[in-house]
Every structure is written in C-alpha cells, then in structure tokens.
C-alpha cells in the first residue's frame, strides 16, 4: 500500500509530532508499505532552519526507507498567533500542491494544528482517495487555553466550524487519548470511524549511556537531586509558575530545563530577576543526547497550565521518562493524572498550585526507591509499545 503522510514536523526535529510520525512510518516501511512524508524544512521551535538545510521550494531525501519531501513554507518561531497562522497555511498550500503529484492509496494528516488536515481533505477530493485525520490536539480550544484567542471571538467560531467539518469529512479519525474519543462522539462523530492510538515509546530501544558522574560534573551538579524538564518552553507549559515556586525548595534540589520555545527568553529573565541558584537552562539536545540527560535526572517534571482542555491530553514525555524509570512529577489533571496514579509511576500536583507542587517535590524524592517502582514502569509500558501501536494504526488504516 502507498501511504502519503502530511506532517508539519519530522526528524531531525525532536518534538512529539515529529517522533510519533517518524516511528510509525518506519514500522510501516518494515512491513512492506511504501511511505511518503511531506513536511517542512526542520525549524521547530526557534523558527530557524536547521544546519544542513535551506528553506527552498523542494527537496527529496530518504530516511530509513521513508521518502521525505520537504517543501517551502513561511517559517515562524513557535509564538505569535498571526505569524504562526501564515506558517501553517503556507505549509498546507505547499503540501497540497506537491501532494497532487504523489501516487498514493491513502492520505494521512496529523495535527496539532488542523490546516495540514485541510490540505489532506482537498487532496482526497482531487485524487479520489480516502483520508485519515490524526487528532493530537483539540483546535481551536487549545489556543484559547493559552490566551491566543478568545472563546467568544469570530475567529474561534470560524475555526470551530472548520474543525467540525473536518471531523465529519474524514473517512477515518485517529485520536491519542480516550478523552479525545469521548469529545468527538459527544459532538456527533460516529464512533465507528474513530480509533484510539495513544502516544508511546519503543520498549526495546537501545540507550547510549554516558557516564552519569561525568555529565553531573560537567553540569556542576554533583550530589544534587536533579528534576529535569525536557521539551518545549511554550505558553501552555506553565514554567513561569515553576520558577516562581522553587525559591522555597531545598537547595540540594536542582531544576534542569532543556529545550527552546516561545517563553525561553522570558523564563531566563525571570530566573535572573528571582536570583535563583538552583536552576540551569540548556538549549535543545539531539535525540541521542536526550537519553543521557534523562539518565542523569532523578525525576522528570511534566507540567501544563491550569485548563480544562489540557485534562484531555497525555504528554508524550511521560513515556520517555518512564522508560528510563524516572519518577514523573506531574502537574496535569485528567487522563494523564489517572495514568500516573493507576500505575504508580510518579507524584501528581494540582497545576499552578504552589503548596501542592512543593509537597509533591518532597514525595518524589523517595519515590524511585520503592521496590515495586521498576516493575510499575514495565507494566505500564506494555500497553504503550510504539511497535504495537504502529501495527494497530496500520491495521485501522487498511481496514
């Protein structure tokens, strides 16, 4: 089967959409499918094209058997509503144009933003092929949650109508959480065309470990209890709350923030203003380097701002850290919290609640010492093995 996959993000970008798309496509290629991905030139989250690439009209490359077609788009940093809309719509247009020339049996498009799925819908119409919409985020509600638009605005109502029409038009829909499934069925989308394929991780992947002692020494963090946050520093992640809270934390506890994003500069400035000496900021790391920084950590911070919309999500960084058997310090309600508590792989606190957060820090310090902790991690990950999830998605696509 020939599969055409449209995705804004793809390796060497390391964010969740890029990783999920790549790992699914790799598994499909192994099973004999012919996969073509149309994507942008790598630039997320800084809005700067990665070294070795240039934002030109078209480039074709083969990555682990996947045909990757990169097309020009208006590139913007991951902040600012208007510029990001231009970014999204330009890729939608270019992916549609170049997608017309790709022979395929089925078209898949992934969110979080749904302009890519509009491209897939039009390609489906002109090529007379089925299309599948992968829903990784609920637009436009997620951009309301971070304050980019207001819920009673004309823009919100317009985007909501487009969202609903896409759900109705798609031949099949893949969602990443049970909450998303419930949301879609509650607004009248047939459950027969929806499949839940959650995020996950390769449960048998190899880890290249650097010396933990050497890396701690390099960071100047010997004898420190390290809580790491690895990922996008965006408006949704509530990291200013974390910085405003940790002045009261034991000085033996050190917070390591790795990544980039719209709020990175403001967060560094805030840390300086608060004169925090238990915080280190590092730039984004490659996929191979990230494993080493997770290994050097004692716990993993996963945090989002207080919002009902984020109660529907399960951040993918949970799986990466559980694989390394690092306790999760979770500031997210809803389905993610239920997962952490069900398998006992971390400690939860109420988002943007300082006293709850400080209490959770004290609890997570001894959490991994539990004799059952490693077994809990392995038990949870059995349900989230990327290889099995990719197989399930392929079967859903085919039948």
Buried (B, 14 or more C-beta within 10 A) or exposed (E): BEBBBBBBBBBBBBBBBBBBBBBBBBBBBEEEBBBBBBBBBBBBBBBEBEEEBEBEEEBEEEBEEBBBBBBBBBBBBBBBEEBBBBBBBBBBBBBBBBBEEBEBBBBBBBBBBBBBBBBBBBBBEEBEBBBBBBBBBBBBBBBBBBEBBEEEEEBBEEBBEBBBEBBEBBBBBBBBBBBBBBBBEEEEBEEEBBBBBBBBBBBEEEEEEBEEEEBBEEBEBEEBBBBBBBBBBBBBBBBBBBBBBBEEBEEEBBBBBBBBBBBBEEBBEBBEEEEBEBBBBBEBBEEEBBBBBBBBBBBBBBBBBBBEBBBBBBBBBBBBBBBBBBBBBBBBBBBBBBBBEEBBBBBBBBBBBBEBBBBBBEBBBEBBEEEEBEEBBBBBBEEBBBBBBBBBBBEBBEE
